[in-house]
Amino acid sequence: MPMSLAQLVIRTSVLFATTFTLLLSSGCSDYKFLKLKQKTVQPIAYKADPYDSHYGLPEIKNNGDYPTQAKYQYKKIAVSLKSTAPARYKVKKGDTLWGISNKFLKDPWFWPEIWDKNQRIKNPHLIYPGDLLTIYQTRKKVPKGNQIIEVLVPQIRVERLGSGKSILTLSPFLAWPRVLDPQTIEQAPYLIDGQDKHLLIEDGQTVYIKNLRNSLIGQRYPVFRKGKPLYNPETRTLLGYEVIYTADASISRAKDKIATATIFNTKREVHIGDRLLKNTNEKNVLDAPMMAPQHKVRATVLSLYEANLISGTGMIVTLDFGATEGAKAGYILGVYKAGRTVNDPYETVEQVKYKYLKTQVPVKVDLPPERIATAVIYKVGKKFSYALITTSNHAVKVGDKIGNP
């Protein structure tokens, strides 16, 4: 039966109202009738590492999970002495706690574990040149399942014979390297010109500085230039720019809009446009206790300080592991080299090289990573940290992985 014009208008209005209601309830704002569902953004899924456990793991909790937050107690473990460990050692000037620990222990960062808690000296890091260290074995009762057993554990006692300045955990480090965010770099004062219009500025030459505020005559500033950008290796987000130390500048006139300074202690060529940092201590000294992190650590070597390709013992590396990830000064970390990919000597797979030509090629096998070095963090930023390589048996490179020791 044909509909009247009034019935057709009513039915069309009802259909439009029903569709519009569906659109609103579905959250669609572009009024495309054939597309009522919103698009959902999926988080980026990173490929799981089959060799994750090879990068070291902390102590497992009772529920089987790894701790995610840093703890400050030392793990209760069986500490092993080196076969070459001396029974007594007299501390010498220039010794570091890491070096002394390495004489006695296979794992030097467990030094506080063997500290005799009954002696007068309570701090295992307060040792002076001239002090006499004695290592001995003692019996200790420890639980093992439902039993209590006795084990021999090394202990150390200190006879306070020394004086002067206490040795520190590690040697002093230069305040460099640095990683700065773009805004900090752009707001830093800069060299606008040099005396006699020299393109390269040397020690003793006068320079003119723009945007220097609240400075005093005689104040000293490190001079730097912007270096390479550093990115998070997974998310590719910019962490900051590595800045290169070039020299120091001593302010000789500061009241004018353009300040005057003298360049000294030149380490590299100083150029017009180089910038000045706020006053900082020239040395960083690690006086925090050494300890293995009690939470899972995974990071990457982002940069090598004063090395282009490889680094080794006594050199500094920058890591994408900062305060946000729970980094602390004194943390001991393992440096790992990714495993090689090799051909299986027996297993093969069929491969098509041309349209009708097939051949058998070896199956590729990824080997597990190898630990190549040990590093200790001595300075921590929000998104990154600086570490000294204390021991290495292989060259450390940018891209090497950081894990638990």
C-alpha positions as CSV (number, residue, x, y, z in Angstrom):
1,M,0.0,0.0,0.0
2,P,1.7,3.3,-1.1
3,M,2.6,5.7,1.7
4,S,1.4,9.3,1.8
5,L,3.9,12.1,1.7
6,A,3.2,12.8,5.4
7,Q,3.9,9.2,6.4
8,L,7.2,9.2,4.3
9,V,8.4,12.4,6.1
10,I,7.6,10.9,9.5
11,R,9.4,7.6,8.8
12,T,12.4,9.4,7.4
13,S,12.5,11.7,10.5
14,V,12.4,8.7,12.8
15,L,15.2,6.9,10.9
16,F,17.4,10.1,11.0
17,A,16.8,10.5,14.7
18,T,17.6,6.9,15.4
19,T,20.9,7.1,13.4
20,F,21.8,10.4,15.0
21,T,21.3,8.9,18.5
22,L,23.5,6.0,17.6
23,L,26.2,8.3,16.4
24,L,26.2,10.3,19.6
25,S,26.2,7.2,21.8
26,S,29.1,5.8,19.8
27,G,31.2,9.0,20.4
28,C,31.5,9.7,16.6
29,S,31.8,13.4,15.9
30,D,32.3,13.4,12.1
31,Y,28.7,12.1,11.3
32,K,29.9,9.4,9.0
33,F,27.1,6.9,9.2
34,L,29.1,3.9,7.9
35,K,31.8,4.3,10.6
36,L,30.3,4.4,14.1
37,K,33.3,3.0,16.0
38,Q,36.2,5.2,17.3
39,K,39.8,4.2,16.4
40,T,41.8,3.0,19.4
41,V,45.5,3.8,19.6
42,Q,47.5,0.7,20.4
43,P,50.7,1.1,22.6
44,I,54.0,0.3,20.9
45,A,55.0,-3.3,21.6
46,Y,58.7,-3.9,21.9
47,K,60.1,-7.3,21.0
48,A,60.9,-9.4,24.0
49,D,64.5,-10.3,24.5
50,P,64.9,-14.1,24.7
51,Y,68.2,-13.6,26.4
52,D,67.0,-11.1,29.0
53,S,68.1,-13.2,32.0
54,H,71.7,-13.1,30.6
55,Y,71.9,-9.4,31.5
56,G,71.8,-10.1,35.2
57,L,68.9,-10.2,37.6
58,P,68.4,-9.1,41.2
59,E,67.3,-11.4,44.0
60,I,63.8,-12.8,43.4
61,K,61.0,-12.1,45.9
62,N,58.8,-14.8,47.4
63,N,56.0,-14.2,44.9
64,G,58.4,-14.8,42.0
65,D,58.5,-11.2,40.9
66,Y,61.6,-9.0,40.6
67,P,61.7,-5.9,42.8
68,T,60.9,-2.7,40.8
69,Q,62.0,-0.2,43.4
70,A,65.5,0.3,44.7
71,K,66.3,-1.0,48.2
72,Y,69.2,0.0,50.2
73,Q,70.0,-3.2,52.1
74,Y,72.8,-5.4,50.9
75,K,71.9,-8.8,49.7
76,K,72.7,-11.7,52.0
77,I,74.9,-13.8,49.8
78,A,77.9,-16.0,50.0
79,V,80.9,-13.7,49.4
80,S,83.9,-15.3,47.8
81,L,87.5,-14.4,48.5
82,K,90.1,-14.4,45.7
83,S,92.7,-17.1,46.0
84,T,95.3,-14.4,45.8
85,A,93.7,-12.3,48.6
86,P,96.3,-11.2,51.2
87,A,95.7,-11.9,54.9
88,R,96.7,-8.4,55.8
89,Y,97.0,-5.1,53.9
90,K,98.2,-1.7,54.8
91,V,96.3,1.1,53.1
92,K,98.5,3.4,51.1
93,K,98.0,7.0,49.9
94,G,96.3,7.0,46.5
95,D,94.4,3.7,47.2
96,T,90.7,3.6,46.4
97,L,88.2,1.4,48.1
98,W,87.3,-0.2,44.8
99,G,91.0,-1.1,44.2
100,I,91.4,-2.5,47.8
101,S,88.1,-4.5,47.5
102,N,89.3,-5.9,44.2
103,K,92.4,-7.3,45.9
104,F,90.3,-9.4,48.3
105,L,86.9,-10.2,46.7
106,K,85.8,-11.8,43.5
107,D,82.9,-9.3,43.5
108,P,84.3,-6.1,45.0
109,W,81.0,-4.4,45.5
110,F,80.1,-6.8,48.3
111,W,82.8,-5.2,50.5
112,P,80.3,-4.1,53.2
113,E,79.0,-7.7,53.4
114,I,82.3,-8.8,55.0
115,W,82.6,-5.8,57.4
116,D,83.0,-6.9,61.0
117,K,80.1,-5.2,62.6
118,N,81.6,-5.4,66.1
119,Q,84.5,-3.0,65.5
120,R,84.6,0.6,66.5
121,I,84.7,1.9,63.0
122,K,81.1,1.6,61.8
123,N,81.4,3.0,58.3
124,P,83.0,0.4,55.9
125,H,84.1,3.3,53.6
126,L,86.0,5.3,56.2
127,I,89.5,4.0,55.8
128,Y,92.7,6.1,56.0
129,P,96.2,5.7,54.6
130,G,98.2,3.7,57.2
131,D,95.2,1.7,58.4
132,L,95.8,-2.1,58.7
133,L,93.2,-4.4,57.2
134,T,93.0,-8.0,58.3
135,I,90.9,-10.7,56.6
136,Y,89.9,-13.8,58.4
137,Q,87.3,-16.6,58.1
138,T,84.5,-17.0,60.7
139,R,81.7,-19.4,61.1
140,K,78.1,-18.2,60.6
141,K,74.8,-20.0,61.0
142,V,72.4,-19.6,58.1
143,P,69.0,-21.2,57.3
144,K,68.9,-23.7,54.5
145,G,65.4,-25.1,54.0
146,N,64.2,-26.4,57.3
147,Q,67.7,-26.6,58.7
148,I,70.3,-24.3,60.2
149,I,73.8,-24.9,58.9
150,E,77.2,-23.4,59.6
151,V,79.2,-21.8,56.8
152,L,82.6,-20.1,56.6
153,V,82.4,-16.5,55.6
154,P,85.2,-13.9,55.2
155,Q,85.3,-11.0,57.7
156,I,87.5,-7.9,57.7
157,R,88.7,-5.9,60.7
158,V,90.4,-2.5,60.6
159,E,93.2,-1.4,62.9
160,R,93.1,2.3,62.9
161,L,96.8,3.3,62.5
162,G,96.4,5.9,59.7
163,S,95.5,9.6,59.6
164,G,94.9,12.4,57.2
165,K,92.2,12.3,54.6
166,S,90.0,9.2,54.2
167,I,90.2,7.3,50.9
168,L,87.0,7.5,48.9
169,T,85.1,4.8,47.1
170,L,86.6,5.9,43.8
171,S,89.0,8.5,42.5
172,P,87.7,12.0,41.8
173,F,86.2,12.6,38.3
174,L,85.9,15.6,36.1
175,A,82.5,17.2,36.2
176,W,82.2,16.4,32.5
177,P,80.7,14.8,30.4
178,R,77.4,16.7,30.5
179,V,74.0,16.2,28.8
180,L,71.8,19.3,28.7
181,D,68.3,19.9,27.4
182,P,67.9,22.3,24.4
183,Q,66.3,25.1,26.5
184,T,69.2,25.1,29.0
185,I,71.7,25.4,26.1
186,E,69.8,28.1,24.3
187,Q,69.5,30.2,27.5
188,A,73.2,30.0,28.3
189,P,75.4,33.1,27.8
190,Y,77.7,32.8,24.7
191,L,80.9,34.2,23.2
192,I,79.9,36.9,20.8
193,D,83.5,37.9,19.7
194,G,87.1,37.6,20.6
195,Q,90.0,40.0,20.7
196,D,91.4,40.9,17.3
197,K,88.5,39.0,15.7
198,H,90.3,35.6,16.0
199,L,88.3,32.7,14.8
200,L,90.1,30.3,17.1
201,I,90.7,31.6,20.6
202,E,93.7,30.5,22.7
203,D,94.8,30.8,26.3
204,G,95.1,34.4,27.6
205,Q,93.0,36.0,24.9
206,T,90.1,38.3,25.8
207,V,86.5,37.4,24.8
208,Y,83.2,39.2,24.9
209,I,80.1,37.5,26.3
210,K,76.4,38.2,25.8
211,N,73.6,37.4,28.2
212,L,75.8,36.9,31.2
213,R,73.8,37.9,34.3
214,N,74.6,38.3,38.0
215,S,78.3,37.6,37.6
216,L,81.2,39.0,39.6
217,I,84.8,39.9,38.6
218,G,87.0,36.8,39.0
219,Q,84.2,34.3,38.6
220,R,85.1,31.3,36.6
221,Y,82.9,29.6,34.1
222,P,83.4,26.4,32.0
223,V,83.1,27.0,28.3
224,F,81.3,24.4,26.1
225,R,79.8,23.8,22.7
226,K,76.7,21.8,21.7
227,G,77.5,18.3,20.7
228,K,75.6,15.3,19.3
229,P,72.0,14.6,20.4
230,L,71.3,11.6,22.6
231,Y,68.0,9.6,22.1
232,N,66.3,6.9,24.0
233,P,67.2,3.8,22.0
234,E,63.6,2.3,22.2
235,T,61.3,5.3,22.0
236,R,63.6,7.5,20.0
237,T,62.7,10.5,22.2
238,L,65.4,13.2,22.7
239,L,67.1,13.0,26.1
240,G,69.3,16.0,25.5
241,Y,72.5,17.1,23.8
242,E,76.0,16.0,24.9
243,V,78.0,19.2,25.4
244,I,81.8,19.4,24.8
245,Y,84.0,21.1,27.3
246,T,86.5,23.5,25.6
247,A,88.1,25.8,28.2
248,D,87.4,28.1,31.2
249,A,86.6,31.8,31.2
250,S,87.5,34.2,34.0
251,I,85.3,37.3,34.2
252,S,87.2,40.6,34.1
253,R,84.3,43.0,33.6
254,A,80.7,42.1,34.3
255,K,78.6,45.3,34.8
256,D,78.2,46.1,31.1
257,K,75.6,44.5,28.8
258,I,78.5,42.7,27.1
259,A,80.8,41.1,29.7
260,T,84.5,40.7,29.2
261,A,86.5,37.6,30.2
262,T,89.9,35.9,29.7
263,I,90.2,32.4,28.3
264,F,92.4,29.9,30.1
265,N,92.9,26.1,30.7
266,T,92.1,25.5,27.0
267,K,91.3,21.8,26.3
268,R,90.0,22.2,22.7
269,E,89.6,25.0,20.2
270,V,87.4,27.8,21.5
271,H,85.1,29.3,18.9
272,I,82.8,32.3,18.7
273,G,79.3,31.0,19.7
274,D,80.6,28.7,22.4
275,R,78.6,29.0,25.6
276,L,79.2,29.3,29.3
277,L,77.8,27.1,32.1
278,K,77.0,28.2,35.6
279,N,79.7,27.7,38.2
280,T,80.0,24.0,39.1
281,N,82.5,22.0,41.1
282,E,85.4,20.8,38.9
283,K,85.4,17.4,40.5
284,N,82.8,14.9,41.4
285,V,83.7,12.5,44.2
286,L,81.8,9.3,44.8
287,D,81.5,8.9,48.5
288,A,78.2,6.9,48.3
289,P,78.5,3.2,49.3
290,M,79.0,0.7,46.4
291,M,76.1,-1.7,46.0
292,A,74.5,-3.9,43.5
293,P,71.0,-2.6,42.6
294,Q,68.2,-4.6,44.2
295,H,65.9,-4.0,41.3
296,K,66.0,-5.1,37.7
297,V,68.2,-2.7,35.5
298,R,68.1,-2.6,31.7
299,A,69.8,0.3,29.9
300,T,72.1,1.2,27.1
301,V,75.5,2.9,26.6
302,L,74.6,6.2,24.9
303,S,77.9,7.9,24.6
304,L,81.7,7.5,25.4
305,Y,83.5,10.4,27.0
306,E,86.6,11.5,25.0
307,A,86.5,8.3,22.9
308,N,85.0,8.0,19.4
309,L,84.7,4.3,18.9
310,I,85.7,2.3,22.0
311,S,86.2,2.7,25.7
312,G,87.9,0.7,28.5
313,T,89.0,0.6,32.1
314,G,89.1,4.1,33.7
315,M,86.9,5.8,31.1
316,I,83.5,7.4,31.4
317,V,80.2,6.4,29.7
318,T,76.8,8.0,29.6
319,L,73.8,5.7,30.2
320,D,70.1,6.2,29.6
321,F,69.5,5.2,33.2
322,G,68.6,8.1,35.5
323,A,66.8,9.0,38.7
324,T,63.4,8.3,37.0
325,E,64.5,4.6,36.6
326,G,65.8,4.4,40.1
327,A,69.5,5.1,39.4
328,K,71.7,6.0,42.4
329,A,75.3,7.0,42.8
330,G,77.3,4.0,43.9
331,Y,75.3,1.4,41.9
332,I,77.5,-1.3,40.3
333,L,76.4,-2.4,36.9
334,G,77.4,-4.9,34.3
335,V,78.2,-4.0,30.7
336,Y,77.2,-6.5,28.2
337,K,78.0,-7.1,24.5
338,A,75.2,-8.4,22.3
339,G,75.8,-12.0,21.1
340,R,77.0,-12.8,17.6
341,T,74.8,-14.4,14.9
342,V,76.4,-17.6,13.6
343,N,75.5,-20.4,11.1
344,D,74.2,-23.7,12.4
345,P,76.7,-26.4,11.2
346,Y,74.0,-28.9,10.5
347,E,70.5,-27.4,10.4
348,T,69.5,-25.8,7.1
349,V,66.5,-24.2,5.6
350,E,65.3,-24.0,2.0
351,Q,65.7,-20.7,0.3
352,V,64.4,-19.5,-3.2
353,K,67.2,-17.5,-4.9
354,Y,65.6,-17.2,-8.4
355,K,62.3,-18.1,-9.9
356,Y,63.0,-21.8,-10.2
357,L,66.2,-22.2,-8.3
358,K,66.1,-23.4,-4.7
359,T,69.0,-23.9,-2.3
360,Q,69.7,-25.0,1.2
361,V,71.3,-22.4,3.5
362,P,72.4,-22.7,7.2
363,V,69.9,-21.7,9.9
364,K,71.0,-18.5,11.7
365,V,71.5,-18.8,15.4
366,D,71.7,-15.8,17.8
367,L,74.2,-16.4,20.6
368,P,73.6,-15.0,24.1
369,P,75.2,-11.7,25.2
370,E,78.5,-11.7,27.1
371,R,79.5,-9.5,30.1
372,I,82.5,-7.5,29.1
373,A,82.9,-4.9,31.8
374,T,81.9,-3.5,35.2
375,A,80.9,0.1,35.8
376,V,80.0,2.2,38.8
377,I,77.6,5.2,38.6
378,Y,79.1,8.4,40.1
379,K,76.6,11.1,38.9
380,V,72.9,10.8,38.3
381,G,70.5,13.1,36.2
382,K,66.8,12.8,35.7
383,K,67.0,10.7,32.5
384,F,70.6,9.6,32.4
385,S,73.7,8.9,34.5
386,Y,77.5,8.8,34.2
387,A,79.5,5.8,35.1
388,L,83.2,4.9,35.4
389,I,84.3,1.6,33.8
390,T,86.2,0.0,36.7
391,T,87.2,-3.2,35.0
392,S,86.9,-4.5,31.4
393,N,88.1,-7.4,29.4
394,H,86.7,-6.2,26.1
395,A,86.2,-2.8,24.4
396,V,83.0,-1.0,25.4
397,K,81.1,0.6,22.6
398,V,78.0,2.8,22.1
399,G,75.0,0.6,22.0
400,D,76.3,-2.0,24.5
401,K,73.7,-3.0,27.1
402,I,73.7,-2.3,30.8
403,G,72.3,-4.8,33.3
404,N,72.6,-6.1,36.8
405,P,76.2,-7.3,37.7
